[in-house]
Amino acid sequence: MSRIYEMCNDVKSEDLLRDREQISPEERKRMLDGLRREGILSEDRRVRSGKRIGRTAGWAAAAAALMLVIVPNISAEAAYAMEQIPVLGSVVKVVTIRNYQYESEQFSAEIEEVKLEQDDVAGNNGLDETRVEDGRTNGAGAENGRPSGTGAEDGGTNDRPDGIGAEDDKIEGSIQTINESIEEMTNRLIDRFEEQVEQGEGHGSIYAGHEVVTDTDTWFTLRIDVTEIAGSGFQYQYYYHIDKTTGEIVSLGDLFEEGADYITPISENIKEQMRNEMGADESKIYWVDSKEEIGHQFETVKENQNFYLNEEGQIVICFDEYEVAPGYMGLVEFTVDEAAVAAIRK
């Protein structure tokens, strides 16, 4: 968000106000008519009382729409500044490319293979080519609405400024790396299952699906869920994260300052939560401070430990079945106390 503020601060407020005053009565009328058609304004320009609460989100959406459509078309500098915001057009989508299925009396499988794709659905970074009153557009070059000194004639190019298109290129490279990992993992599961079927001994099943955990303007997380059953069941997960602002694949360590010890505070916080849960509920068991020889003792999280960010931006650490607790506990998660890592978070 700080990048957006920097770009907006480059636009002089008096220029925005001056250009806004130049909106013709006809343009103002069209804008208000559009709001009325959407039910946001009544004829007396007040929010309809019967929809006051329900329209709060509508006002927010209208404000965002006005910022993205009207402001770029009334100020050349505002249009150019918003054109540089990379998050407006970065969309990562998930596509199913194979669904391996098998069914017999002894064995069954349903393994879904997906891949990521980058889809710039917003076109020219979310900006249209609607002309302003003096006939200029939001295209490249000073004559088309950009401030002078940014076009090709001044030694630049008509492409996005340095670092803007780079995010898209990095995201594309990250997507390719993740897709290769998913393909390798899927082939490994299928090969293992088919080997089991060929041996023909016992019973066995395997299932693999996916869920998009997070998809915002700045962050994307895909989770692959796998369940294998051979006598007893075993559940585990794969997480893939892309920071859309940099285009990079992210692991747990990337959330912290370079060189910071994040493993110790996270591990100690999780141990404390485990102890508190077991103290409050005797049915819960974690392998911490345990004298039993079942399983191993949880000491620390791994450097590449599974995680995701919840809606509040907190780190949620994820453990596979049997990783830190008996099988009946299933997959377990712990939300890391923000105070434990606040000093070293980026």
Secondary structure, DSSP 8 states (H G I E B T S, - for coil): -HHHHHHHHTS-HHHHHHHHHT--HHHHHHHHHHHHHTTSS-TTSS--GGGTTTTHHHHHHHHHHHHHHHHHHH-HHHHHHHHT-GGGT--EEEEEEEEEEEE-SSEEEEEEEEEEEE--TTTTTT------TTS--SSSSGGGTS-TT-SGGGT--SS--TTHHHHHHHHHHHHHHHHHHHHHHHHHHHHHHHHHHHHT-S-EEEEEEEEEEEE-SSEEEEEEEEEEESSSEEEEEEEEEEETTTTEE--GGGGB-TT---HHHHHHHHHHHHHHHHHH-TT---SSS----SS-------TT--EEE-TTS-EEEEE-TTTSS-GGG-SEEEE--HHHHTTTB-
